[in-house]
């Protein structure tokens, strides 16, 4: 078991005490990042950040703990891109103007996002403005901003695709919303695909990462299997660009 797996297992044991079960995956944290007791307070902490108040366009992951953030973005008329589960259907653009009044909570759920949103290809994302902000959940985040997901590498892939098309860079702020038990009170060494965040927001505090390291750039194609590329439409789109 590598260090990341050890940390996940240790955190998941504590997380199970405060997590909200998923309707499909129950408490199988290898398949989803859960909502948890206190996520409303953590969401409020994000809303109070200057980076959120200044945000005009964002990328938000589909994690359960971010439902409140996505709802608030719709209510605040901030458009955002969200990945579909497993990126199997690519990305969805949520434009608040297309969400009927009173439907923002439904639109913030995964099924609702694909109902009210529009699928958007990487080329279309490239031709829009850069993201002002990225907001993600996590299995765990270290004190120096090293983020661990479920172990599938989806957020690392998303960052790789976005950095490759130029809509994110080192100056792009990333916020991780987690429960306090997911905040690892030590510095960890990132591997070459780990994404480092700028803010770790919990129900009780906002932790700013003061000495964040350099984030990776682009896709590490050598780490991907052919089936993963075949099952991920944006990766196939990038591969087609590379062959032109």
LINDATA-V81777 format. One record per residue. N is the residue number from 1. RES is the residue in one small letter. PHI is phi as a letter, one per 30 degrees, with the letter a starting at -180 (NA if undefined). Layout:
n: {N;N}
res: {RES;RES}
phi: {PHI;PHI}
This chain:
n: {1;2;3;4;5;6;7;8;9;10;11;12;13;14;15;16;17;18;19;20;21;22;23;24;25;26;27;28;29;30;31;32;33;34;35;36;37;38;39;40;41;42;43;44;45;46;47;48;49;50;51;52;53;54;55;56;57;58;59;60;61;62;63;64;65;66;67;68;69;70;71;72;73;74;75;76;77;78;79;80;81;82;83;84;85;86;87;88;89;90;91;92;93;94;95;96;97;98;99;100;101;102;103;104;105;106;107;108;109;110;111;112;113;114;115;116;117;118;119;120;121;122;123;124;125;126;127;128;129;130;131;132;133;134;135;136;137;138;139;140;141;142;143;144;145;146;147;148;149;150;151;152;153;154;155;156;157;158;159;160;161;162;163;164;165;166;167;168;169;170;171;172;173;174;175;176;177;178;179;180;181;182;183;184;185;186;187;188;189;190;191;192;193;194;195;196;197;198;199;200;201;202;203;204;205;206;207;208;209;210;211;212;213;214;215;216;217;218;219;220;221;222;223;224;225;226;227;228;229;230;231;232;233;234;235;236;237;238;239;240;241;242;243;244}
res: {x;x;x;x;x;x;x;x;x;x;x;x;x;x;x;x;x;x;x;x;x;x;x;x;x;x;x;x;x;x;x;x;x;x;x;x;x;x;x;x;x;x;x;x;x;x;x;x;x;x;x;x;x;x;x;x;x;x;x;x;x;x;x;x;x;x;x;x;x;x;x;x;x;x;x;x;x;x;x;x;x;x;x;x;x;x;x;x;x;x;x;x;x;x;x;x;x;x;x;x;x;x;x;x;x;x;x;x;x;x;x;x;x;x;x;x;x;x;x;x;x;x;x;x;x;x;x;x;x;x;x;x;x;x;x;x;x;x;x;x;x;x;x;x;x;x;x;x;x;x;x;x;x;x;x;x;x;x;x;x;x;x;x;x;x;x;x;x;x;x;x;x;x;x;x;x;x;x;x;x;x;x;x;x;x;x;x;x;x;x;x;x;x;x;x;x;x;x;x;x;x;x;x;x;x;x;x;x;x;x;x;x;x;x;x;x;x;x;x;x;x;x;x;x;x;x;x;x;x;x;x;x;x;x;x;x;x;x;x;x;x;x;x;x}
phi: {NA;d;d;d;d;d;d;e;e;d;d;e;d;d;d;e;d;b;d;c;d;d;d;c;c;h;c;d;d;d;c;a;c;d;d;a;d;j;d;d;d;d;d;e;d;d;d;d;d;e;d;d;d;d;d;c;a;b;c;b;d;d;d;e;d;c;e;d;d;d;d;d;d;d;d;d;i;c;d;b;c;b;d;d;e;i;h;d;c;i;c;b;c;c;c;e;d;c;c;e;e;i;c;d;d;d;d;d;d;d;d;d;d;d;d;c;d;b;d;b;d;e;d;d;d;d;d;d;d;d;d;d;a;c;b;b;d;a;d;a;b;d;e;c;j;d;c;c;c;d;j;c;i;d;d;d;d;d;d;e;d;d;d;d;c;i;c;b;a;d;d;d;d;b;c;c;c;b;d;e;d;c;d;d;d;a;d;b;d;d;d;d;c;d;c;c;c;c;b;c;c;b;d;c;a;c;c;c;d;d;b;d;d;d;d;d;b;i;c;c;e;d;c;c;d;e;d;d;d;d;c;b;e;d;d;d;d;d;d;d;d;d;d;d}
